[in-house]
Structures are given as structure tokens and as C-alpha cells.
Amino acid sequence: MNETLMLIGSLSNDLLRVANMVHRGSVEGASRFFNEAQKWSLQLKHRQLKPYIQNIITGINAETNKTALTKNKAEKFLMYSILLQNYAVHDKFE
């Protein structure tokens, strides 16, 4: 497993946790996992990735901790999580 794959997998897992916790009503817990997701995305920011993955990372970095984690955002993060997971599982890293 290379470092990029590990970072993408970690980001995917944390975004999934954010989405699940928001839907369960635990916004405080979700914000902690969102902070972790932003840390992973910052580490991925300057890596060579496909453009749609870079757009996801840019979107995560554009969110601020001060904005509320709504159910709409949780659905967006769930979609990001699935896209990142598929990328990590099916794409070949050189």
C-alpha cells in the first residue's frame, strides 16, 4: 500500500463517519471527524491525482468548521466517500 492510497482511504472513511454521524444526530462527533478529513485532504492537495479527485479535495478544503454540518452536506460527503473509495480500490497508482 502506498502513501497516497492510505491517505485517500483514510479520507474516505472519515467522510463516511461524518455522513453517518450527521444522519444520527451527532453533529458534535461529526465535526471532529470532519476536522480529521480536512487534515487528510490537505496532505493530498499537492499530489498528482485525477481532476475529479482534486475537485473533491478542493471542495473539502473549501468547507469551514464554522458552517453547520447539515444533512445536505452529509449526503455530499457520503458521495465523496464512495467516489474516493472506488478510486482507491480500482485505480492504479504509478
N, C-alpha and C positions, 0 to 999 in steps of 0.2 A: 504494500500500500504506500503510495507516495503522499507527500505532504498536502498537495492540492486536493487530492481525493479525500483525505481526512478532514480538511477544513470544510469542504463542500458538504460532506456527510454530517459534520457537527452542526453546521448552519441549518441544514435541512431538519435535523432532529429538534433543534431549539425552536425553529419556526412552527413545527408541528406541535410542540408543547405550548407555545403561545396561543395557537388557534384553539387547542383543546381546553386550555385554562380559561380563556375568554368565554367560550361557549358554556363552561361550567359555572361561570360567575366569579371566578377568582382573578380579577384584574390585577391585583397586587402581585400575585405569584407570576402572572403572565408578564408583567413589566420586568421582573428580574430575568426571566428567560429571554425577553426581548433585548435587554442590555447585553446578554451573552451573545445573542445572534448578531448584534451590531459589532461586537469585538471580532467575531469570525469574519464578518463581511469586510471589515477594514483590512484584515490580513489578506483577503482575496482581491482587494481593489486593484492592485497593480500586476496581477498575474495575467498571463495570456489565456483567455477563455473565449468561448463563442460569444458573439454580440448579445444574444438574448440572455445569457447568464450574466454578462456585465450589466445589462439593464436591470435585472433583478437585484444585483448587489447595489447598484446606484439607488434603486428605489428603497431598499432597506436603509441605506445610509442617509437618505433624504428625510426619513421619518425622525421625529424628535421624541424624546421621552416625555415631554410635557403635553403632547397631544394624547387624547384618550384612546385607549385600545378598544375600538368598537367592534361589533360583530362583522361589519363590512370589512374592516381591516383584518380581522381574524380570518375571514374567508380568503382574502387576498394572500395572507401569509400561508394558509393551507395550500393554496395553488402553487405558491413559490416553493414550498416544501416538496411537493410532489415533483415539480419540474426539476429541482435540484437533485432529488433522489434519483430520478430517471437518468439525468445527466451523469451522475456519479457511477451508476450501475452499468449503463450502456455505452458510454463514450470512452474512447481510447485516449489515454494521456501519453504524450510523447516526451 
